[in-house]
């Protein structure tokens, strides 16, 4: 009777934990039905997905698209002959860093790409086995099983309606939602009230007033400190409305010029007679660069 020992074990009438350690038992968890797509239960759709899968495989390996209208048998022959020969040539190259992965791929696809894809679909979605169990049966790695199933589902999402496919099993959101979330995330650094206040500060009247001060010689840093508006924002507004005067870009327009003194005229006269800036600097008690700047800024040389 199940759960009881025979006469060889006297005094014991129940199975103990140590007995389970000597038993050969297996436990297997099945895939949740809600993760089984509808296309995988339809033979015609499975054939179409496998056809596109083999077509993409041959195109990627051969680096050229097969002849349009090729049958699945023709594509499978290309995958077994020309595509496999290219991969074997790469696997023989010791300098190829993907050599181990290529050798593993060649080993698991000896019976054909289409048959392997069909078996993956059958084991995952018909028998509802998980990736680890499928990898053990097909002698593949769990990562390779998940990657190939992901490629098959990606093809199915391009071919069939959303009702036949489930969404990707990762945190993927539409591009529109991502952009909206990104805008919301950026607004956290500057609340809406501050954005509104900044817009009011940079109204057209305020911009004209800032332009008048800027064209009169006030620096952008001084305007920023006085108004609380960033320097880049002020300059961008002035440039956008075309309020920057052409005279404002003239170098030296608002610089404090050196006064023309008799000493400066004497230095200019010596320079005209052939004296060097080093000799003039020794006479004036300043550097040669300062002498040159003062003479050039006043137009004396």
Backbone torsions as a table, in degrees:
resi	resn	phi	psi	omega
1	UNK	NA	139.8	-177.9
2	UNK	-64.3	132.3	179.7
3	UNK	94.8	-1.5	179.2
4	UNK	-124.8	149.1	177.5
5	UNK	-87.0	164.5	174.6
6	UNK	-88.8	-168.9	-175.4
7	UNK	-72.1	-10.3	179.8
8	UNK	-70.4	-22.4	179.4
9	UNK	-113.7	91.6	-178.5
10	UNK	-77.6	143.2	177.0
11	UNK	86.3	-5.3	179.0
12	UNK	-117.4	126.4	179.9
13	UNK	-117.2	-4.1	-179.7
14	UNK	-128.1	159.3	178.6
15	UNK	-80.9	129.0	-179.8
16	UNK	-96.7	172.3	-179.9
17	UNK	-63.7	-34.9	179.7
18	UNK	-66.5	-25.0	177.0
19	UNK	-71.6	-33.9	178.3
20	UNK	-65.1	-29.8	-180.0
21	UNK	-65.9	-25.7	-178.9
22	UNK	-95.1	-3.1	-179.3
23	UNK	-88.7	150.2	174.0
24	UNK	-95.9	106.1	-176.5
25	UNK	-133.5	149.7	179.1
26	UNK	-128.6	145.9	175.3
27	UNK	-131.7	134.9	-175.2
28	UNK	-140.2	129.5	177.3
29	UNK	-96.4	137.8	-177.0
30	UNK	-98.5	157.2	179.7
31	UNK	-67.0	139.0	179.1
32	UNK	-64.9	133.5	-178.1
33	UNK	-58.4	-26.1	-177.7
34	UNK	-72.0	-12.8	176.5
35	UNK	-101.8	22.4	176.1
36	UNK	-106.5	111.0	-178.2
37	UNK	-71.0	153.8	-176.9
38	UNK	-71.1	-30.5	-178.5
39	UNK	-64.7	-28.4	-178.0
40	UNK	-72.7	-12.6	178.9
41	UNK	-98.3	2.0	179.7
42	UNK	-112.8	119.4	-174.5
43	UNK	-63.7	-38.3	-178.9
44	UNK	-65.7	-40.7	179.7
45	UNK	-71.0	-33.2	176.9
46	UNK	-64.3	-42.2	178.2
47	UNK	-61.8	-40.7	-179.5
48	UNK	-66.5	-40.5	178.5
49	UNK	-65.6	-43.6	179.7
50	UNK	-64.8	-38.2	178.0
51	UNK	-60.5	-48.7	179.1
52	UNK	-65.4	-34.5	178.6
53	UNK	-63.1	-46.6	179.4
54	UNK	-68.3	-37.6	178.4
55	UNK	-61.2	-45.9	178.2
56	UNK	-64.7	-37.0	179.9
57	UNK	-63.9	-48.2	-179.7
58	UNK	-64.2	-40.6	179.5
59	UNK	-63.1	-39.8	-178.3
60	UNK	-70.4	-41.8	-177.7
61	UNK	-74.2	-44.3	-178.7
62	UNK	-79.1	-15.0	-178.4
63	UNK	59.1	30.1	175.1
64	UNK	-159.7	141.0	-177.3
65	UNK	-71.2	137.9	176.5
66	UNK	-65.3	173.1	-179.5
67	UNK	-64.3	130.5	179.4
68	UNK	-59.0	140.6	179.7
69	UNK	83.7	9.7	179.2
70	UNK	-67.4	142.9	178.5
71	UNK	-78.3	167.2	179.0
72	UNK	-64.1	-34.6	178.2
73	UNK	-64.9	-41.7	178.5
74	UNK	-65.0	-42.4	178.2
75	UNK	-64.2	-39.1	179.7
76	UNK	-66.4	-36.7	177.2
77	UNK	-65.7	-40.0	176.3
78	UNK	-62.5	-41.3	-179.7
79	UNK	-65.6	-33.5	-177.6
80	UNK	-82.0	-24.8	-175.3
81	UNK	-104.7	-78.8	-172.1
82	UNK	-68.3	-47.2	-179.1
83	UNK	-64.3	-41.7	-179.4
84	UNK	-67.7	-35.3	178.3
85	UNK	-64.6	-38.8	177.0
86	UNK	-63.8	-42.5	-179.5
87	UNK	-68.2	-37.7	177.7
88	UNK	-64.5	-36.0	177.4
89	UNK	-65.7	-39.2	177.0
90	UNK	-68.9	-38.2	-179.3
91	UNK	-67.1	-24.6	179.3
92	UNK	-80.2	-12.4	-179.8
93	UNK	-83.2	114.4	-177.6
94	UNK	-68.8	-15.9	-178.6
95	UNK	-84.7	-10.0	-179.1
96	UNK	-77.6	119.5	-176.2
97	UNK	-72.0	-14.6	178.3
98	UNK	-97.5	16.2	-174.5
99	UNK	-59.3	-42.7	-179.2
100	UNK	-64.8	-42.3	179.0
101	UNK	-65.1	-37.7	179.3
102	UNK	-66.9	-41.6	178.0
103	UNK	-62.6	-40.5	177.8
104	UNK	-65.3	-39.1	178.2
105	UNK	-64.9	-42.7	179.1
106	UNK	-63.5	-35.6	-179.8
107	UNK	-68.3	-40.9	-176.3
108	UNK	-82.0	-10.6	-179.0
109	UNK	-114.9	29.8	179.4
110	UNK	-65.4	-32.9	-178.6
111	UNK	-87.7	3.2	177.7
112	UNK	114.9	151.5	179.9
113	UNK	-73.8	-41.8	-178.3
114	UNK	-64.7	-42.3	-179.7
115	UNK	-66.6	-36.6	178.4
116	UNK	-67.1	-42.4	178.3
117	UNK	-64.2	-41.3	179.2
118	UNK	-64.5	-41.1	179.2
119	UNK	-66.3	-37.4	176.6
120	UNK	-61.7	-45.3	179.8
121	UNK	-63.4	-41.9	-177.9
122	UNK	-66.1	-45.3	-178.0
123	UNK	-68.4	-37.3	-175.1
124	UNK	-79.9	-40.4	-169.2
125	UNK	-114.0	-15.7	175.0
126	UNK	-98.5	-45.6	176.6
127	UNK	-90.4	-9.5	175.0
128	UNK	62.0	36.8	177.2
129	UNK	-85.3	152.2	178.1
130	UNK	-87.3	169.7	-173.3
131	UNK	-60.8	-37.4	-178.1
132	UNK	-66.1	-42.2	179.8
133	UNK	-69.5	-38.2	177.9
134	UNK	-65.0	-40.6	179.3
135	UNK	-62.5	-36.8	178.9
136	UNK	-68.6	-39.1	-178.4
137	UNK	-72.6	-43.8	-175.1
138	UNK	-92.1	3.8	179.2
139	UNK	56.8	48.6	176.1
140	UNK	-123.3	171.1	174.4
141	UNK	-86.1	149.9	177.4
142	UNK	-58.4	-33.7	178.2
143	UNK	-64.8	-39.4	178.2
144	UNK	-66.2	-37.0	177.9
145	UNK	-63.6	-48.8	-178.9
146	UNK	-64.0	-37.6	-179.1
147	UNK	-66.1	-43.6	-179.9
148	UNK	-68.9	-37.9	175.8
149	UNK	-65.2	-36.6	177.2
150	UNK	-64.1	-41.0	178.1
151	UNK	-65.3	-40.4	178.5
152	UNK	-63.7	-42.3	178.8
153	UNK	-69.1	-33.0	177.0
154	UNK	-64.9	-39.2	176.3
155	UNK	-65.4	-41.0	-179.4
156	UNK	-64.9	-36.0	179.0
157	UNK	-67.0	-26.5	176.6
158	UNK	-79.9	-24.9	-174.1
159	UNK	-94.4	-37.1	-169.8
160	UNK	-115.2	173.9	179.9
161	UNK	-73.6	166.4	-178.6
162	UNK	-66.0	-24.8	-179.3
163	UNK	-67.0	-25.5	-178.0
164	UNK	-89.9	-10.6	-175.1
165	UNK	-128.1	147.7	173.0
166	UNK	-98.5	154.8	-176.4
167	UNK	-67.2	164.9	178.0
168	UNK	-57.5	147.0	-177.8
169	UNK	-88.5	50.0	173.2
170	UNK	-151.5	171.8	-173.5
171	UNK	-78.3	73.7	178.2
172	UNK	-104.8	130.9	178.5
173	UNK	-125.0	154.6	178.9
174	UNK	-58.9	158.0	-177.2
175	UNK	-63.5	-38.7	-179.5
176	UNK	-63.0	-42.7	178.8
177	UNK	-67.3	-36.5	179.2
178	UNK	-63.6	-43.1	178.8
179	UNK	-64.8	-39.5	178.8
180	UNK	-64.2	-44.7	178.5
181	UNK	-64.4	-34.9	179.4
182	UNK	-66.4	-40.4	178.3
183	UNK	-65.0	-41.4	178.8
184	UNK	-63.4	-39.8	-178.1
185	UNK	-66.1	-37.3	178.6
186	UNK	-71.0	-30.9	-178.7
187	UNK	-69.0	-17.3	178.8
188	UNK	-63.7	-29.1	-179.6
189	UNK	-74.7	-21.5	178.4
190	UNK	-141.0	103.6	-177.3
191	UNK	-57.1	160.8	-178.4
192	UNK	-62.7	-34.1	179.6
193	UNK	-63.7	-39.5	178.5
194	UNK	-68.9	-36.7	176.9
195	UNK	-62.7	-41.1	179.6
196	UNK	-66.6	-41.9	178.8
197	UNK	-64.8	-38.2	179.0
198	UNK	-66.6	-37.1	177.6
199	UNK	-66.1	-37.7	178.5
200	UNK	-67.3	-37.0	179.9
201	UNK	-65.2	-32.6	-177.0
202	UNK	-102.2	38.8	174.1
203	UNK	-68.7	171.7	-174.5
204	UNK	-64.8	-36.2	177.8
205	UNK	-65.6	-42.9	178.9
206	UNK	-64.3	-37.7	-179.7
207	UNK	-65.6	-41.2	178.2
208	UNK	-63.8	-38.8	178.2
209	UNK	-66.1	-41.6	177.3
210	UNK	-65.3	-37.0	179.2
211	UNK	-64.9	-38.9	178.9
212	UNK	-64.0	-42.2	179.0
213	UNK	-68.1	-39.0	-178.8
214	UNK	-67.7	-41.9	179.1
215	UNK	-69.3	-22.5	177.6
216	UNK	-78.8	-10.5	176.7
217	UNK	121.2	-1.4	178.9
218	UNK	-73.4	137.2	-179.2
219	UNK	-77.8	156.4	-179.7
220	UNK	-63.5	-35.0	179.8
221	UNK	-63.9	-39.1	178.0
222	UNK	-66.5	-40.3	177.9
223	UNK	-65.6	-38.1	179.9
224	UNK	-66.0	-41.8	179.3
225	UNK	-65.6	-37.5	-177.8
226	UNK	-73.5	-35.6	-174.6
227	UNK	-102.6	-19.4	-177.1
228	UNK	81.1	11.8	179.6
229	UNK	-99.0	137.7	179.7
230	UNK	-58.4	150.6	-178.3
231	UNK	-59.7	-44.4	-178.6
232	UNK	-62.8	-35.8	179.6
233	UNK	-67.3	-41.1	179.3
234	UNK	-63.5	-48.2	-177.5
235	UNK	-65.0	-38.2	180.0
236	UNK	-65.2	-39.9	178.0
237	UNK	-65.1	-44.2	-179.8
238	UNK	-63.8	-40.2	-179.9
239	UNK	-71.8	-35.9	-179.4
240	UNK	-63.1	-43.2	-178.1
241	UNK	-89.5	1.6	177.7
242	UNK	64.8	40.3	-176.3
243	UNK	-100.2	2.4	-179.7
244	UNK	-83.9	125.0	179.9
245	UNK	-71.7	146.3	178.5
246	UNK	-65.3	-28.6	178.7
247	UNK	-68.8	-23.5	-177.2
248	UNK	-66.1	-27.2	-178.6
249	UNK	-85.2	-7.0	-179.9
250	UNK	-72.0	116.8	-177.2
251	UNK	-65.2	136.2	-179.7
252	UNK	81.0	3.9	-177.9
253	UNK	-65.1	-38.7	-175.9
254	UNK	-116.1	17.6	177.4
255	UNK	-81.3	152.8	178.2
256	UNK	-78.8	109.3	-175.1
257	UNK	-76.6	150.9	175.7
258	UNK	-76.1	135.5	179.3
259	UNK	-71.4	142.3	177.8
260	UNK	-80.0	111.4	-178.6
261	UNK	-111.8	162.3	175.8
262	UNK	-56.9	-36.7	178.9
263	UNK	-63.0	-40.1	179.8
264	UNK	-67.5	-37.1	177.3
265	UNK	-66.7	-35.1	178.1
266	UNK	-66.0	-40.6	177.9
267	UNK	-64.7	-38.5	178.7
268	UNK	-65.1	-38.7	179.4
269	UNK	-66.2	-39.5	177.7
270	UNK	-66.4	-36.6	178.9
271	UNK	-64.3	-39.4	179.1
272	UNK	-66.6	-29.2	179.7
273	UNK	-79.4	-7.6	175.0
274	UNK	115.4	3.9	179.4
275	UNK	-70.0	145.6	178.6
276	UNK	-83.9	165.1	179.2
277	UNK	-67.9	-28.4	178.1
278	UNK	-67.8	-42.5	178.2
279	UNK	-66.1	-39.2	177.0
280	UNK	-66.4	-35.0	179.2
281	UNK	-66.1	-39.3	178.2
282	UNK	-64.8	-33.3	179.0
283	UNK	-74.7	-41.7	-175.7
284	UNK	-85.6	-16.7	-179.9
285	UNK	81.3	19.4	177.0
286	UNK	-128.9	177.6	-178.7
287	UNK	-75.9	160.9	178.2
288	UNK	-65.1	-35.0	178.3
289	UNK	-65.2	-37.5	178.9
290	UNK	-67.0	-38.7	177.6
291	UNK	-62.9	-46.4	-179.0
292	UNK	-62.3	-42.4	-179.4
293	UNK	-62.2	-42.7	-177.7
294	UNK	-67.6	-40.3	179.6
295	UNK	-68.6	-42.8	-178.7
296	UNK	-68.6	-42.2	-177.5
297	UNK	-63.7	-29.2	179.2
298	UNK	-93.5	-2.3	179.1
299	UNK	70.3	30.6	-177.5
300	UNK	-90.8	-9.5	177.6
301	UNK	-129.3	NA	NA
